Amino acid sequence: MRKETIVENLNAVGERIVTCCNNCDRNPAEITLLAVSKTRPAEDLRIAYAAGQRHFGENYLQEALEKQEALSDLDIHWHFIGPLQSNKSRAVAERFQWMHTVDRLKIAQRLSSQRPKNLDPLNICLQVNIDGEQSKSGIAPQDLAALAREVVKLPGLSLRGLMAIPAERQGISAQQEPFARLASLLQHLREEFPSETMDTLSMGMSGDMEAAIACGATIVRIGTDIFGARNYSA
């Protein structure tokens, strides 16, 4: 994609965030824009970085590691946001700052044991299957608290909050419904585990970002509206 287009798109998304925050009485500084860069070439990430973007989300581990090598001169905050097989957890533990898709204790335990002692704790979100879709990963809402009780005990990890990908809905009111449920789940966790660091709701993408922010999102994961339609055949 042309450099000018990526920069223009980043600016447009930033303006959407500001407008939405103004409409729901929130501070735009509370929102982290996570540029979802899966299938995009490293040069596109470099362009976005030069325009001020620092947080990038990757779904595919091998692709992400190749980009990390190509962009090692940049101070990027790397987020892993895809499903992770337990036998590939070490690379995430060693090379990322955030992991958004923890949905079972085994993965958390491996990330904990494999996180290098010289690094800050790995920030993690527990992924909730908020709509109970069989096609999506995530823990069931009723099982969330039990998982959280075990995860908070693990060294090398910082449980920051929750992540979800709701079923697609039309209209902002319908979109807000699952986001409001996720926000309520986080509030219950905060009451059981008081912590200044359990502050994250990773929710909202290009098509439902406004609804997510209105319901308390702190990280919005935006790909298409920054980098354009993805090319999965490349």
N, C-alpha and C positions, 0 to 999 in steps of 0.2 A: 504494500500500500504506500502511496505517496506520503512523504514526510508531512506535508502541509495538511493532509487529510487527518492523520493521526492526531496532530496538534489541535486542529479544529474540533475534532471529536472529543478529545479530553476536555477542552474548554467548555464545550456544550454540556457534557456530563456534569462538570463542576458547577455550571450555572443551574442545571436541574436540581442538584443537591441543595444549593443555596436557596432556590425558590421553594422547594419542598420544606426545608427547615423553617423558612420564614412563615409558611402557611400553617405549620403545626407547632410553632413556638419552640423550636429547638435550635441549638447552636451548631452551625455547619462544622465547627472544629471537632464535634463529637463523632463525626462520620469519617471512617477511613475508606477511601476508594481503592478497592482491590481490582487491579487490571487482570482479567482472566486471559492468559496469553497462550493457552494450549493451541497447538498446530501453527502458531505464528513464528516466523523466523526471528532469530536473535536480533537482527537489525531493527525490526519493528519495536522490540523492547528497548533497544538503545535510543531510538527516537523518542519514545514515551518518557524514558528516564531524563533525557536532555530537556524535555518540556516540564519536568518537575515531578513525574510519577515515581514513587519509590516502592510500592507494594505490588507484587506480581504473584498471581495464582496459577499453579500448574496441576494438571490432572494425570499426566503420564510421566512416570518416574524417569525412564531412560531419556526421554526428550528433555525433561527438566534438567537432568544432570549435564547433558550436552550444552544447554544454554548457560548453565552456571559456569562452565568452563570458558565458554566464548565471552561471557560478560563478567569475568572475575575481577576486572578493574573497576567495576561499579559497586557502590554500596547499596545493593538491592536487599529488600526484606522479602524472603522467599516463603510463600505459603503453599503447602500441599493440600489440594482440595478434591482429590479424586479417591476412588477406592484403593486400598492398599493391602496387598497380600502380606501375610506375616513374615514370609521369608525375604521380603524386600524392605523391611522396616529399618534396618540399620542405616541405609542411605538417608532416609528422612530424618532419623535421629541425629545424624551427623551433619547434615547439609542444609536444613531448613530452620526457620525461626518459628513457624506456625504449622500446625497440623489440624485441619478442620473436620476430619471425617472419622474420628474414633467412635466406634459403636460396639466394641466388645472389649472385655478386660484383657484378653490375650494380647491384643495389639498394644494397649496401654502399657502392659507389663514389659513387653519387648522394647518399646520406645524408651521407657524409663531406664532399663538396664543398659541400653545401648547409647544413651545420651552421654557424650564426653563430659567429664567432670570439669573441664576448663571452660565450658560454654554455659551461658545462662540457661535456666530451665526452658524446655520446649513448651511453648504456648500451645495448648490444645483446646479444641471445642469438641463436645460430644454431639454427634450427628443424630438427630431425632427424625424418625419416619413419621412426620406429623400427621399425614393423611392415611397411614397404614397401607401404602401401595406396595404390592408384592414386587414390582419392578424396581424398587428403589432400596438402597441401603439405609441403615439407621436403626436405632433402638426404639422400641415401642415406648410411648410416653409413660405408661404405667411401670416400666422397668427402669426408668431413667435414674431415679433417686438411688436405687440399690447399686447401680454402676458407679454413680458419682461418689458414693461412700467409699468404694474401693479405690477409685482413681486418685482421690485427694490424698491418700496415704503414700502414693508412690513418689520416690525422690526423682529429681531430674525433670519433673513435669510441673507445669502450672496450669491448673484447670481454669480457663478463662471464661467459658460460657458454652453456648449452644449454637448449632448450625442446623439448617433445614432447607430442603428444596420442596416446597409444596406442589401439589397438583396444579396444573395450569387452570386459571380462572379468568373470567372476563368481568371487568368492572372493578373499580378500586374498593368498593365495599366488600365484595366477595373475596378479593385478594387479601384484604386486611384480616379476615377471620382466622386463617391458620397462623398468621404472624402474631396476632394477639394471643393465641393459645401458646405459642412458643415463648413469648414474653412472660406469660404467666408461669410457665414451667421454670424459667430462669429465676423469677422472683421467689418461687418456693425454694429453689436451691440456695439462693442467697440468704434466705431466712434460716435454713438448716446449717449452712456453712458460711457464716459472715466473713467476707473477705473483700478487701478493696480491689483485688485483682479479678474477681469473678464479675466482669462487667461487659461481656461481649455477647452480642447477638449477630451472628453472621447469617444474614438473610436478605434477599432481594437481589434481582438480576435486572437485565435491561428492560424487561417487560413489566416488572412489578416493583421497581425500586421505590417509587413514591409511597406505595402502600406499606412497604417494609419500614421506611424511615418514619412514617406516621405512627407505627407501632413500636418503635424503639430500636431499630437496627443501628448497630455501631460499625459494622463492616458490610458494604454492599459489593457484590461480585459482578463486575461488568465486563463483558467480552465483546459482543457484537457491536455495541454502540460506540466502542473505542476502535476496534480493529476491523470491523466489518464482518461479513459472513465468513465462516470458517471453511477452509478447504481440507476436507478429510482425506482426499485422494492424493495429496502431495506426499 
